[in-house]
Amino acid sequence: MPEWPKDKLLRHGPDLPMAERIRRYQYNIRTIRAAGCVVPTSSMIDSLDPAEIELWFADGAFRIDRLGKAVSALAVEIDDLDDR
């Protein structure tokens, strides 16, 4: 069974410029494939296309923002119930 190459994967967080994030993500996909592992499509996009990767990053950022707003709205509702 192939072993996940966790010690070889690079971070590709939002603190980096988009070009560097894409380059690191492509490196990670290649590294995962070279290790004989399957890219987990539930948490990653299995693509080397820069446009698809950038869209995946944007979609993730949008999802995080949407969840943050929902949690904030729920917290306000809970506070309102506590004030009654």
ABEGO torsion letter per residue (X at the ends): XBBBBAAABBBABAABBAAAAAAAAAAAAAAAAAAGBBBBAAABBBBABAAAAAAAAAAAAAAAAAAAAAAAAAAAAAAAAAAX
